[in-house]
Amino acid sequence: MIFPQKLKAGDEVRIIAPAMSYKIIGEDVRALAQQRLEDMGLKVSFGKNLDIIDAFVSSPVVARLNDIHDAYKDSNVKAIFTVIGGFNSNQLLDLIDYDLIRQNPKMLIGYSDIAALQNAILAKTGIVSYYGPHFSTLGMKYGADYSMDYLKHILFDNSEKTLVASTKWSDDPEWFINQEDRTFHENDGFWVINHGNATGTLIGGEATTVQLLYGTQYMPIDEDVILAVEIEGGNKYILDRILQSTIHQPWFKNVRGILFGRMEQKNEISKEDIVSIFNIHPELKAMPVLANIDFGHTYPMVTLPIGGQVKISDNSLTILKH
């Protein structure tokens, strides 16, 4: 694996929109997100095509590609944040210049639909990416401290990090419309679905996005895999179906453990539902499984290394190499 260099004060980070357009992001969110990066001592620059918007609330493929390639070509840019997720990052996979990316390894940070890019880049180049806050996520006024702490560690620090669950969480779907109207819930910590220990290479992310890569050259394979799973929308039936399709993959034999991100309330997926799903599939009962972890479409969130090394130790999760 190739681990991009960590950042230092004065480094430039580039904001790009490989999925939905920057045009939909409010000025208050933009300003706070930029301020938070600048408060870390970073310089913020923006892709040329961010504000283009089309009928799919995205922008033309060539515009998105140009911003990706420009970010990797520019030697001043040391890390890349995506604006937001969406539905169409996979349109870019056949057209990306992976040789360019391989020659210029940089941090790529984002989540949701961006998992298509992150896992594809890992498969094609061996470069580690980071499943964590979008640029827009950094514009969240309340409940962001936990997210910022884990992001800073990933950006600037090489040391191991054992995750500690957040104390409160939220999944307000329209937090960006009214930042003062937020609801936070008490967090009951990680759920141990299956006990055990495992170490491996982390792959995955938003499950319906990663599923788009199954059977293609863009799905990363490793001898020992820890699979990260979260879903945007859906329910327990969709989650079960996704897991069954994952079990059918030839590389599933390499999976040593599974991590579930916290599910949104609208998913109506309880701890008991996840236990029931695992009881259905004997292949899943043979490995350690943790759920209700702070990643996915609830807030706050940790930043996880796609391609990095992680360790499950019964009821704890440690990021070893990132």
Stockholm file with secondary structure:
# STOCKHOLM 1.0

chainA/1-322         MIFPQKLKAGDEVRIIAPAMSYKIIGEDVRALAQQRLEDMGLKVSFGKNLDIIDAFVSSPVVARLNDIHDAYKDSNVKAIFTVIGGFNSNQLLDLIDYDLIRQNPKMLIGYSDIAALQNAILAKTGIVSYYGPHFSTLGMKYGADYSMDYLKHILFDNSEKTLVASTKWSDDPEWFINQEDRTFHENDGFWVINHGNATGTLIGGEATTVQLLYGTQYMPIDEDVILAVEIEGGNKYILDRILQSTIHQPWFKNVRGILFGRMEQKNEISKEDIVSIFNIHPELKAMPVLANIDFGHTYPMVTLPIGGQVKISDNSLTILKH
#=GR chainA/1-322 SS CBCCCCCCTTCEEEEECSSSCGGGSCHHHHHHHHHHHHHTTCEEEECTTTTCCCTTSSCCHHHHHHHHHHHHHCTTEEEEEESCCCSCGGGGTTTSCHHHHHHSCCEEEECGGGHHHHHHHHHHHCBCEEECCCTGGGGCSSSCHHHHHHHHHHHHCCSCEECCCCSEEBCCTTTTTCTTCCCCEECCCCEEEECCEEEEEEEEEEHHHHGGGTTSTTSCCCSSEEEEEECSSCCHHHHHHHHHHHHTSGGGGGEEEEEEECCCGGGCCCHHHHHHHHHHCTTTTTSCEEEEESCSSSBSCCCEEETSEEEEETTEEEEEEC
#=GC SS_cons         CBCCCCCCTTCEEEEECSSSCGGGSCHHHHHHHHHHHHHTTCEEEECTTTTCCCTTSSCCHHHHHHHHHHHHHCTTEEEEEESCCCSCGGGGTTTSCHHHHHHSCCEEEECGGGHHHHHHHHHHHCBCEEECCCTGGGGCSSSCHHHHHHHHHHHHCCSCEECCCCSEEBCCTTTTTCTTCCCCEECCCCEEEECCEEEEEEEEEEHHHHGGGTTSTTSCCCSSEEEEEECSSCCHHHHHHHHHHHHTSGGGGGEEEEEEECCCGGGCCCHHHHHHHHHHCTTTTTSCEEEEESCSSSBSCCCEEETSEEEEETTEEEEEEC
//
